[in-house]
Amino acid sequence: KATGGSNVIYGGAGNKILAAALGEVACSIQHKFGGPWDLCAPQAIITAMGGRITDLFGDEISLYEPDSITKHRRNERGFVATPRRSDIDHDALVAALNRAPSVQKYKDSIN
């Protein structure tokens, strides 16, 4: 609320990403999720609709790469999803999140 936004409650990672893809929300942020099944279809949908999805730290989602640098705790890297037309710039949002001490501490705890 400090930035003038509001919270909308959606169950499940897929529903949150779909809400962003459809433009129902300006962004969707989740700090962790169950596994690839939570992001596989939603990632394809939001990307096909011109939106963006990265992990919390601005890196591409790397769930499907066996040699990924984040192999052991990939699902704990969460996601940030933004629709094609959003008042919030995806990269600026990720940068702002990563300046927060709590996000920096969380990143350190999972790397």
Accessible surface in RSA format (square Angstrom, percent):
REM  Atomic radii and reference values for relative SASA: ProtOr
REM  Chains: A
REM  Algorithm: Lee & Richards
REM  Probe-radius: 1.40
REM  Slices: 20
REM RES _ NUM      All-atoms   Total-Side   Main-Chain    Non-polar    All polar
REM                ABS   REL    ABS   REL    ABS   REL    ABS   REL    ABS   REL
RES LYS A   1   192.87  94.1 141.81  87.0  51.06 121.6  85.75  77.2 107.12 114.1
RES ALA A   2   113.56 104.4  64.49  99.5  49.07 111.6  77.86 109.7  35.70  94.6
RES THR A   3   135.95  96.7  97.72  99.1  38.23  91.1  85.55 114.9  50.40  76.2
RES GLY A   4    72.27  89.1   0.00   N/A  72.27  89.1  37.38 102.6  34.88  78.1
RES GLY A   5    43.05  53.1   0.00   N/A  43.05  53.1  34.88  95.7   8.16  18.3
RES SER A   6    93.69  79.2  64.48  86.1  29.21  67.3  38.34  81.6  55.36  77.6
RES ASN A   7   127.72  88.1  99.90  96.5  27.82  67.0  22.72  54.7 105.00 101.5
RES VAL A   8    86.45  56.9  58.80  53.2  27.64  66.6  62.36  54.2  24.08  65.3
RES ILE A   9   161.48  91.9 135.11 100.7  26.37  63.6 136.74  98.5  24.74  67.1
RES TYR A  10    63.11  29.5  53.59  30.5   9.52  24.8  43.46  32.7  19.65  24.2
RES GLY A  11    52.22  64.4   0.00   N/A  52.22  64.4  40.44 111.0  11.78  26.4
RES GLY A  12    45.71  56.4   0.00   N/A  45.71  56.4  35.29  96.8  10.42  23.3
RES ALA A  13     5.63   5.2   1.17   1.8   4.46  10.1   1.17   1.6   4.46  11.8
RES GLY A  14    24.18  29.8   0.00   N/A  24.18  29.8  17.93  49.2   6.25  14.0
RES ASN A  15    82.53  56.9  78.05  75.4   4.48  10.8   7.11  17.1  75.41  72.9
RES LYS A  16    48.70  23.8  47.68  29.3   1.02   2.4  34.33  30.9  14.37  15.3
RES ILE A  17     0.35   0.2   0.35   0.3   0.00   0.0   0.35   0.3   0.00   0.0
RES LEU A  18    69.81  38.9  68.92  49.3   0.88   2.2  69.81  49.0   0.00   0.0
RES ALA A  19     2.02   1.9   0.33   0.5   1.69   3.8   1.55   2.2   0.47   1.3
RES ALA A  20     0.00   0.0   0.00   0.0   0.00   0.0   0.00   0.0   0.00   0.0
RES ALA A  21    10.20   9.4   0.10   0.1  10.10  23.0   0.72   1.0   9.47  25.1
RES LEU A  22    96.45  53.7  66.33  47.5  30.12  75.7  69.10  48.5  27.35  73.6
RES GLY A  23    46.15  56.9   0.00   N/A  46.15  56.9  15.70  43.1  30.45  68.2
RES GLU A  24   106.31  61.0  70.11  53.0  36.21  86.2  36.94  71.4  69.38  56.6
RES VAL A  25    23.93  15.7  15.07  13.6   8.85  21.3  23.26  20.2   0.66   1.8
RES ALA A  26    43.01  39.5  30.44  47.0  12.57  28.6  34.94  49.2   8.07  21.4
RES CYS A  27    32.72  24.8  19.90  22.2  12.82  30.1   0.00   0.0  32.72  35.3
RES SER A  28    10.01   8.5   4.91   6.6   5.10  11.8   7.48  15.9   2.53   3.5
RES ILE A  29    72.61  41.3  45.83  34.1  26.78  64.6  45.83  33.0  26.78  72.7
RES GLN A  30    35.97  20.1  31.35  22.9   4.62  11.0  17.03  36.2  18.94  14.4
RES HIS A  31    97.66  53.4  95.02  66.0   2.64   6.8  68.07  70.2  29.59  34.4
RES LYS A  32    96.11  46.9  91.86  56.4   4.25  10.1  39.56  35.6  56.55  60.2
RES PHE A  33    13.95   7.0   2.48   1.5  11.47  29.9  12.00   7.3   1.95   5.6
RES GLY A  34    45.61  56.2   0.00   N/A  45.61  56.2  26.87  73.7  18.73  42.0
RES GLY A  35     3.09   3.8   0.00   N/A   3.09   3.8   3.09   8.5   0.00   0.0
RES PRO A  36    55.47  40.4  55.44  50.5   0.03   0.1  55.47  45.8   0.00   0.0
RES TRP A  37   184.92  74.2 154.83  74.9  30.09  70.6 147.77  78.8  37.14  60.3
RES ASP A  38    35.35  24.8  31.29  31.1   4.07   9.6   4.23  10.0  31.12  31.0
RES LEU A  39     0.00   0.0   0.00   0.0   0.00   0.0   0.00   0.0   0.00   0.0
RES CYS A  40    75.01  56.7  69.85  77.9   5.16  12.1  12.15  30.8  62.87  67.8
RES ALA A  41    61.02  56.1  54.49  84.1   6.53  14.8  60.42  85.1   0.60   1.6
RES PRO A  42    16.65  12.1  14.83  13.5   1.82   6.6  16.53  13.6   0.12   0.8
RES GLN A  43    35.35  19.8  35.35  25.8   0.00   0.0   8.26  17.6  27.09  20.5
RES ALA A  44    62.69  57.6  49.60  76.5  13.09  29.8  58.70  82.7   4.00  10.6
RES ILE A  45    74.17  42.2  70.93  52.8   3.25   7.8  74.17  53.4   0.00   0.0
RES ILE A  46     0.02   0.0   0.02   0.0   0.00   0.0   0.02   0.0   0.00   0.0
RES THR A  47    83.57  59.4  72.62  73.6  10.95  26.1  64.66  86.8  18.92  28.6
RES ALA A  48    91.32  84.0  48.11  74.2  43.21  98.3  59.89  84.3  31.43  83.3
RES MET A  49    81.14  42.0  65.12  43.1  16.02  38.1  66.42  56.5  14.72  19.5
RES GLY A  50    39.15  48.3   0.00   N/A  39.15  48.3  23.57  64.7  15.58  34.9
RES GLY A  51     9.84  12.1   0.00   N/A   9.84  12.1   0.74   2.0   9.10  20.4
RES ARG A  52    98.61  41.4  94.76  48.3   3.85   9.2  52.29  71.5  46.31  28.1
RES ILE A  53     9.63   5.5   3.02   2.2   6.62  16.0   3.02   2.2   6.62  18.0
RES THR A  54     1.58   1.1   1.58   1.6   0.00   0.0   1.58   2.1   0.00   0.0
RES ASP A  55     4.94   3.5   4.94   4.9   0.00   0.0   3.12   7.3   1.82   1.8
RES LEU A  56     9.13   5.1   9.13   6.5   0.00   0.0   9.13   6.4   0.00   0.0
RES PHE A  57    20.60  10.3   0.46   0.3  20.14  52.4   0.46   0.3  20.14  57.7
RES GLY A  58    32.97  40.7   0.00   N/A  32.97  40.7  11.00  30.2  21.97  49.2
RES ASP A  59    73.93  51.8  70.08  69.8   3.84   9.1  21.69  51.0  52.24  52.1
RES GLU A  60   121.07  69.5 114.05  86.3   7.02  16.7  59.40 114.9  61.67  50.3
RES ILE A  61    13.52   7.7   3.27   2.4  10.26  24.7   4.31   3.1   9.21  25.0
RES SER A  62    21.88  18.5  18.03  24.1   3.85   8.9  12.85  27.4   9.03  12.7
RES LEU A  63    12.34   6.9   5.26   3.8   7.08  17.8   5.26   3.7   7.08  19.0
RES TYR A  64   106.52  49.7  76.91  43.8  29.61  77.0  84.75  63.7  21.77  26.8
RES GLU A  65    91.73  52.7  91.32  69.1   0.41   1.0  34.11  66.0  57.61  47.0
RES PRO A  66    97.73  71.2  90.38  82.4   7.35  26.7  97.16  80.2   0.57   3.5
RES ASP A  67   136.76  95.8 107.84 107.3  28.93  68.4  42.13  99.2  94.63  94.4
RES SER A  68    12.58  10.6   1.09   1.5  11.49  26.5   5.00  10.6   7.59  10.6
RES ILE A  69   175.04  99.6 135.62 101.0  39.42  95.0 144.09 103.8  30.95  84.0
RES THR A  70    16.70  11.9   8.45   8.6   8.26  19.7  16.70  22.4   0.00   0.0
RES LYS A  71    99.61  48.6  90.82  55.7   8.79  20.9  41.40  37.3  58.21  62.0
RES HIS A  72   163.51  89.4 130.45  90.7  33.06  84.6  89.76  92.5  73.75  85.8
RES ARG A  73    98.98  41.6  96.80  49.3   2.18   5.2  35.94  49.1  63.04  38.2
RES ARG A  74    54.41  22.8  48.76  24.9   5.65  13.5   3.48   4.8  50.93  30.9
RES ASN A  75    45.45  31.3  44.28  42.8   1.17   2.8   6.07  14.6  39.38  38.1
RES GLU A  76    36.49  20.9  36.49  27.6   0.00   0.0   5.00   9.7  31.49  25.7
RES ARG A  77    16.23   6.8  16.23   8.3   0.00   0.0   5.77   7.9  10.45   6.3
RES GLY A  78     0.89   1.1   0.00   N/A   0.89   1.1   0.00   0.0   0.89   2.0
RES PHE A  79     0.00   0.0   0.00   0.0   0.00   0.0   0.00   0.0   0.00   0.0
RES VAL A  80     0.00   0.0   0.00   0.0   0.00   0.0   0.00   0.0   0.00   0.0
RES ALA A  81     0.00   0.0   0.00   0.0   0.00   0.0   0.00   0.0   0.00   0.0
RES THR A  82     3.61   2.6   3.61   3.7   0.00   0.0   0.98   1.3   2.63   4.0
RES PRO A  83    11.60   8.5   4.80   4.4   6.80  24.7   4.89   4.0   6.72  41.7
RES ARG A  84   146.07  61.3 116.75  59.5  29.32  69.8  42.66  58.3 103.41  62.7
RES ARG A  85   184.85  77.6 160.97  82.1  23.87  56.8  76.34 104.3 108.50  65.8
RES SER A  86    38.02  32.1   2.68   3.6  35.35  81.4   8.53  18.2  29.49  41.3
RES ASP A  87   152.29 106.7 112.52 112.0  39.77  94.0  35.08  82.6 117.21 116.9
RES ILE A  88    59.91  34.1  54.12  40.3   5.79  13.9  57.16  41.2   2.75   7.5
RES ASP A  89    90.70  63.5  75.50  75.1  15.21  36.0  36.75  86.5  53.95  53.8
RES HIS A  90     9.34   5.1   5.98   4.2   3.36   8.6   5.98   6.2   3.36   3.9
RES ASP A  91    83.92  58.8  78.24  77.9   5.68  13.4  30.46  71.7  53.46  53.3
RES ALA A  92    57.41  52.8  46.22  71.3  11.19  25.4  54.05  76.1   3.36   8.9
RES LEU A  93    28.10  15.7  23.84  17.1   4.26  10.7  27.72  19.5   0.39   1.0
RES VAL A  94    11.85   7.8  11.85  10.7   0.00   0.0  11.85  10.3   0.00   0.0
RES ALA A  95    44.97  41.3  36.23  55.9   8.74  19.9  43.58  61.4   1.39   3.7
RES ALA A  96    46.51  42.8  37.02  57.1   9.50  21.6  37.57  52.9   8.94  23.7
RES LEU A  97    37.42  20.8  35.14  25.1   2.28   5.7  37.29  26.2   0.13   0.4
RES ASN A  98    35.57  24.5  29.42  28.4   6.16  14.8  23.68  57.0  11.89  11.5
RES ARG A  99   161.96  68.0 147.44  75.2  14.52  34.6  73.61 100.6  88.35  53.5
RES ALA A 100    33.95  31.2  28.25  43.6   5.70  13.0  33.67  47.4   0.28   0.8
RES PRO A 101   106.93  77.9 102.42  93.4   4.51  16.4 103.91  85.8   3.02  18.8
RES SER A 102    82.68  69.9  68.74  91.7  13.94  32.1  54.54 116.1  28.13  39.4
RES VAL A 103    25.22  16.6  24.15  21.9   1.07   2.6  25.22  21.9   0.00   0.0
RES GLN A 104    89.31  49.9  87.21  63.7   2.09   5.0  30.59  65.1  58.72  44.5
RES LYS A 105   159.29  77.7 154.18  94.6   5.10  12.2 100.68  90.6  58.61  62.4
RES TYR A 106    52.68  24.6  47.69  27.1   4.99  13.0  52.24  39.3   0.45   0.6
RES LYS A 107    72.24  35.2  72.24  44.3   0.00   0.0  28.88  26.0  43.36  46.2
RES ASP A 108   110.24  77.2  91.02  90.6  19.23  45.5  28.85  67.9  81.40  81.2
RES SER A 109    67.23  56.8  42.85  57.2  24.38  56.2  47.10 100.3  20.13  28.2
RES ILE A 110    11.76   6.7   2.37   1.8   9.39  22.6   2.37   1.7   9.39  25.5
RES ASN A 111   112.61  77.7  50.77  49.1  61.83 148.9  58.14 139.9  54.47  52.6
END  Absolute sums over single chains surface
CHAIN  1 A     6761.8       5162.5       1599.3       3856.5       2905.4
END  Absolute sums over all chains
TOTAL          6761.8       5162.5       1599.3       3856.5       2905.4
